[in-house]
Amino acid sequence: MIMKLIQFLVVGFAVLLISCDTGNNDAALEKKLNEIGDNQKVLLKKIEYMDKSIQNLALASKNKPADNKKQQPPQADPNKVYNIPIGDSFTKGPENAAVTIIEWSDFQ
């Protein structure tokens, strides 16, 4: 019985020593934290660059003169008169009418 108790204490002490050995774990953990810190710095620089690009685009769009002619379709003039020659086409009504309606159709 005393022998088993001594074996149990030796094994327990060995397990305790192995679990307390953090020399290698600290180095690996510190290396991992340094990698994370470096990646964070790279990401912050990229975000800063994107913010500057967005600000430059905003300034460029504010300083750009507005070109309304390209954005709006041309307006039709309601007073314009279109003279369309009728030729020898079929007509109905007086020749000097104020309005002429022309219909084109394709008989198939």
C-alpha positions as CSV (number, residue, x, y, z in Angstrom):
1,M,0.0,0.0,0.0
2,I,2.8,2.4,0.8
3,M,4.4,1.5,-2.5
4,K,1.2,2.5,-4.4
5,L,1.0,5.7,-2.5
6,I,4.7,6.5,-3.4
7,Q,4.0,5.7,-7.1
8,F,0.8,7.9,-7.1
9,L,2.8,10.8,-5.6
10,V,5.6,10.4,-8.1
11,V,3.2,10.3,-11.1
12,G,1.2,13.2,-9.7
13,F,4.4,15.2,-9.2
14,A,5.6,14.4,-12.8
15,V,2.2,15.5,-14.2
16,L,2.4,18.7,-12.2
17,L,5.8,19.5,-13.5
18,I,4.9,18.8,-17.1
19,S,1.7,21.0,-16.9
20,C,3.6,23.9,-15.3
21,D,6.3,23.9,-18.1
22,T,5.2,27.0,-20.1
23,G,8.6,28.0,-21.5
24,N,7.8,26.7,-25.1
25,N,4.1,27.8,-24.9
26,D,5.0,31.3,-24.0
27,A,7.3,31.6,-27.0
28,A,4.7,30.2,-29.3
29,L,2.0,32.4,-27.9
30,E,4.2,35.5,-28.1
31,K,5.0,34.7,-31.7
32,K,1.3,34.2,-32.6
33,L,0.5,37.6,-30.9
34,N,3.2,39.3,-32.9
35,E,1.8,37.9,-36.1
36,I,-1.7,39.1,-35.2
37,G,-0.3,42.6,-34.3
38,D,1.5,42.7,-37.7
39,N,-1.6,41.7,-39.6
40,Q,-3.6,44.3,-37.7
41,K,-1.1,47.0,-38.7
42,V,-1.4,46.0,-42.3
43,L,-5.2,46.1,-42.2
44,L,-5.2,49.5,-40.5
45,K,-2.9,50.9,-43.3
46,K,-5.3,49.5,-46.0
47,I,-8.3,51.0,-44.3
48,E,-6.5,54.3,-44.0
49,Y,-5.7,54.2,-47.7
50,M,-9.3,53.4,-48.6
51,D,-10.6,56.3,-46.5
52,K,-8.2,58.7,-48.3
53,S,-9.4,57.3,-51.6
54,I,-13.0,57.8,-50.7
55,Q,-12.3,61.4,-49.5
56,N,-10.5,62.1,-52.8
57,L,-13.4,60.8,-54.8
58,A,-15.9,62.9,-52.8
59,L,-13.8,66.0,-53.3
60,A,-13.5,65.3,-57.1
61,S,-17.2,64.8,-57.4
62,K,-17.9,68.1,-55.5
63,N,-15.5,70.0,-57.7
64,K,-16.7,68.6,-60.9
65,P,-19.0,70.9,-62.8
66,A,-22.5,69.6,-63.2
67,D,-23.4,68.7,-66.8
68,N,-27.2,68.8,-66.9
69,K,-27.4,68.4,-70.7
70,K,-26.1,64.8,-70.6
71,Q,-28.3,63.8,-67.7
72,Q,-31.6,65.1,-69.0
73,P,-33.2,64.0,-72.3
74,P,-33.8,66.8,-74.8
75,Q,-37.1,68.6,-74.4
76,A,-39.6,68.6,-77.3
77,D,-40.7,71.9,-78.6
78,P,-44.6,71.9,-78.6
79,N,-44.7,74.8,-81.1
80,K,-42.5,73.2,-83.8
81,V,-44.2,72.5,-87.1
82,Y,-43.1,69.5,-89.0
83,N,-43.7,69.6,-92.8
84,I,-44.1,66.1,-94.2
85,P,-44.6,65.8,-98.0
86,I,-47.7,63.7,-98.7
87,G,-46.9,63.1,-102.3
88,D,-49.5,61.0,-104.1
89,S,-50.6,59.2,-100.9
90,F,-54.2,58.7,-100.1
91,T,-55.7,61.5,-98.1
92,K,-59.0,62.2,-96.5
93,G,-60.2,65.7,-95.7
94,P,-59.2,69.2,-96.9
95,E,-55.7,69.8,-98.2
96,N,-55.1,72.9,-96.0
97,A,-56.1,71.3,-92.7
98,A,-54.3,72.6,-89.5
99,V,-53.4,69.0,-88.4
100,T,-52.5,66.1,-90.6
101,I,-52.4,62.6,-89.2
102,I,-50.2,60.1,-91.0
103,E,-50.6,56.4,-90.5
104,W,-48.2,53.9,-91.9
105,S,-49.0,50.3,-92.0
106,D,-47.6,47.2,-93.6
107,F,-50.1,44.9,-95.2
108,Q,-48.8,41.4,-95.2
